[in-house]
Amino acid sequence: MRTVVSCGRLIFAALAIHATLASAELWGYVDDGGIAHFATHRVDERYQLFFRGPTSLDAPDTRAPAPRGSLEQTALYRRVIDHPNLRRFAWLIERNAKSHSLDPALVKAVIAVESAFEPDAVSAKGALGLMQIIPATAARYGLAEQRNRTIAQQLLDPPTNVRIGVRYLRDLLDLFGDDLGLALAAYNAGEESVRQSGNRIPPFPETREYVALVRQFQALYRPPDATSPSVSHPHLELRSTRDSRPPNLRTP
């Protein structure tokens, strides 16, 4: 199993942490080892702008079109958009997102930041799979030990992992009144951390950067003509329905 840092690899080795999140941009570079690094600002001269999105923490409800233009021609942009596992798991993401009334672009963004689309990703804190679910959370959603497979092993199965991760994200949105920033902060740092911060994004640099990165990757993955996070795709036939949820959610 592949080991990743606790805040996710995102097709890169580490997040660049920055406390002030005023930029609605994605910057990055590829190091000599072929690993891409991303941040919401230009950390140093190695970072090049490859996407300018329509949202940020300072303007979370902005819906202006993203001025992609020539940025779409950059190697980093193509690397993120054309990642083979993004295509491989597109059907799985679409099906689960739509069954829980979530924007598929949001689910893609969370997976990108959490695991870089690596289904065997394992963090130092024991979070597993595409959406980096811990076994305790999976157990609350009904995943049980099997004779020949532990909960951890089952979480490395993409359909199982995405199903639980999407349900948990939906629950967090419901818990925090559909406030995406708070839901993402809770996904990263735990809902109790959000509550203790007065139902605000906790003042942790990693969490603030995480929220900003997911927002920006959501903007990147959203179709250019999409006017709403819940834009539908009529050609998809969705057979699953919203499952009931446990009363207690994950704690940090």
C-alpha positions in Angstrom: 0.0 0.0 0.0 1.2 3.5 -0.9 1.9 5.8 2.1 0.9 9.4 1.8 1.2 12.5 4.0 -1.9 13.0 6.2 -3.2 16.0 4.2 -3.2 14.2 0.9 -0.8 14.0 -2.0 -2.9 15.6 -4.7 -0.6 14.3 -7.4 2.2 15.9 -5.4 4.3 15.1 -2.4 3.2 17.9 0.0 0.9 20.9 0.3 2.4 24.3 0.5 0.9 25.9 3.6 -0.1 29.6 3.6 -2.3 31.3 6.2 -3.6 34.1 4.0 -6.0 32.7 1.3 -6.9 35.7 -0.9 -6.0 34.2 -4.2 -8.4 32.3 -6.5 -5.6 30.6 -8.3 -3.7 27.3 -8.6 0.1 27.4 -8.9 2.5 24.4 -9.3 5.6 22.9 -10.6 7.1 19.4 -11.2 10.2 18.6 -9.4 13.2 16.5 -10.7 11.5 13.3 -9.4 8.5 13.9 -11.5 6.3 14.9 -8.6 4.0 17.9 -9.0 3.5 20.4 -6.2 0.5 22.7 -5.9 -0.5 25.7 -3.8 -3.1 28.5 -3.9 -0.3 31.1 -4.2 3.1 31.4 -5.7 5.3 29.9 -3.0 8.6 30.6 -4.8 10.0 31.2 -8.3 9.5 27.5 -9.2 5.7 27.8 -9.1 3.9 28.7 -12.3 0.2 29.7 -12.6 -1.8 27.0 -14.4 -5.4 27.7 -13.4 -7.4 30.8 -12.3 -10.7 29.8 -10.8 -13.9 31.6 -10.0 -14.0 31.1 -6.2 -11.9 31.6 -3.1 -12.5 31.8 0.6 -12.9 35.5 0.3 -15.6 35.2 -2.4 -17.1 31.7 -1.9 -20.3 32.3 -4.0 -18.7 33.9 -7.0 -19.9 32.3 -10.2 -17.9 34.2 -12.8 -16.4 32.1 -15.6 -12.8 31.0 -15.0 -10.5 32.8 -17.5 -8.6 29.6 -18.5 -7.5 30.5 -22.0 -3.8 29.8 -22.5 -3.5 28.3 -19.1 -5.2 25.1 -20.5 -2.1 24.6 -22.6 0.2 24.2 -19.6 1.7 20.8 -18.8 0.5 21.0 -15.2 -3.1 21.7 -16.3 -3.1 18.8 -18.7 -1.5 16.6 -16.0 -4.4 17.3 -13.6 -7.2 17.1 -16.1 -5.9 14.0 -17.9 -4.9 12.0 -14.9 -5.7 8.4 -16.0 -7.4 7.5 -12.7 -9.6 10.5 -13.1 -11.0 8.9 -16.2 -11.0 5.5 -14.6 -13.1 6.5 -11.7 -15.3 9.1 -13.4 -18.4 6.8 -13.5 -18.0 6.0 -9.8 -17.7 9.6 -8.8 -20.6 10.7 -11.0 -22.9 7.9 -9.7 -22.2 8.6 -6.0 -22.2 12.3 -6.3 -25.6 12.5 -8.0 -27.2 10.0 -5.7 -26.3 12.3 -2.8 -27.0 15.6 -4.6 -23.4 16.6 -4.7 -21.4 18.4 -7.5 -19.3 15.7 -9.1 -16.6 18.3 -9.5 -16.5 18.7 -5.7 -16.0 15.0 -5.2 -13.2 14.9 -7.8 -11.6 17.9 -6.0 -11.7 16.2 -2.6 -10.2 13.0 -4.1 -7.5 15.0 -5.8 -6.5 16.8 -2.6 -6.8 13.7 -0.4 -5.2 11.0 -2.4 -4.1 12.2 -5.9 -6.5 9.6 -7.3 -4.4 6.8 -5.8 -6.8 4.1 -4.6 -4.1 2.5 -2.4 -3.1 5.7 -0.6 -2.6 5.4 3.1 -1.8 8.4 5.4 0.3 8.5 8.4 -2.8 8.8 10.5 -4.4 5.7 9.0 -6.7 7.3 6.5 -7.2 5.1 3.5 -8.1 5.1 -0.2 -9.3 7.7 -2.7 -11.2 9.8 -0.1 -8.9 9.0 2.8 -11.4 7.4 5.2 -10.4 6.2 8.6 -11.7 2.8 9.7 -13.7 4.3 12.6 -15.7 6.5 10.2 -16.3 3.5 7.9 -17.6 1.5 10.8 -20.1 4.2 11.7 -21.4 3.9 8.1 -22.0 0.2 8.5 -18.7 -1.3 7.1 -17.8 -4.4 9.2 -14.9 -6.7 9.4 -15.2 -9.7 7.1 -13.8 -13.2 7.6 -10.9 -12.6 5.1 -10.9 -8.7 4.9 -10.4 -6.1 7.5 -12.2 -2.7 7.3 -8.9 -1.1 6.3 -8.6 -3.6 3.4 -12.1 -2.9 2.3 -11.5 0.8 2.3 -8.9 0.3 -0.5 -11.7 -0.8 -2.7 -12.7 2.3 -4.7 -16.5 1.7 -4.8 -16.6 1.2 -1.1 -14.3 4.1 -0.3 -16.1 6.6 -2.6 -19.5 5.5 -1.4 -18.6 6.1 2.3 -16.6 9.3 1.6 -19.5 10.9 -0.4 -22.0 10.0 2.3 -19.7 11.6 4.9 -19.2 14.7 2.9 -23.0 15.0 2.4 -23.6 14.6 6.1 -21.1 17.4 6.9 -22.9 19.7 4.5 -26.2 18.9 6.1 -24.6 19.4 9.6 -23.2 22.8 8.7 -26.2 24.1 6.8 -24.7 23.5 3.3 -21.7 25.8 4.1 -19.1 24.2 1.9 -16.2 25.9 3.6 -17.2 24.5 7.0 -17.9 21.1 5.6 -14.5 20.9 4.0 -12.8 22.2 7.1 -14.6 19.4 9.1 -13.6 16.8 6.6 -10.0 17.9 7.1 -9.9 18.7 10.8 -13.0 17.1 12.3 -16.4 18.6 12.9 -15.6 19.2 16.6 -12.7 21.5 15.6 -15.2 23.6 13.5 -17.6 23.8 16.4 -14.9 24.8 18.8 -14.0 27.6 16.4 -17.5 29.0 16.7 -18.7 27.3 13.5 -15.9 29.0 11.5 -13.0 27.5 9.6 -10.4 26.7 12.3 -7.3 28.8 12.2 -5.0 25.9 11.2 -2.9 26.8 8.2 -3.2 23.2 6.8 -7.0 23.3 7.1 -7.3 26.7 5.5 -5.1 25.7 2.7 -7.0 22.5 2.3 -10.3 24.3 2.0 -8.9 26.7 -0.6 -7.3 24.0 -2.6 -10.5 21.9 -2.8 -12.5 25.0 -3.8 -10.1 25.7 -6.6 -9.9 22.2 -7.9 -13.7 22.0 -7.8 -13.6 25.1 -10.1 -11.1 23.4 -12.3 -13.0 20.2 -12.7 -16.4 21.9 -13.2 -17.4 22.2 -16.8 -16.8 25.7 -18.1 -20.5 26.3 -18.9 -21.7 25.0 -15.6 -23.7 27.7 -13.7 -24.5 25.7 -10.6 -22.6 23.1 -8.5 -25.6 20.8 -9.0 -25.7 20.9 -12.8 -27.2 17.6 -14.0 -26.1 15.2 -16.6 -29.3 13.7 -18.2 -27.4 10.9 -20.0 -26.4 9.3 -16.7 -28.8 6.7 -15.3 -28.6 6.7 -11.5 -29.8 3.6 -9.9 -28.7 4.1 -6.2 -30.7 6.2 -3.7 -29.7 8.2 -0.6 -28.9 5.8 2.3 -29.8 6.5 5.9 -27.0 7.9 7.9 -25.7 7.2 11.4 -26.4 9.9 14.0 -22.8 10.4 15.0 -20.1 11.7 12.7 -16.3 11.4 12.7 -14.4 13.2 15.5 -10.7 14.4 15.0 
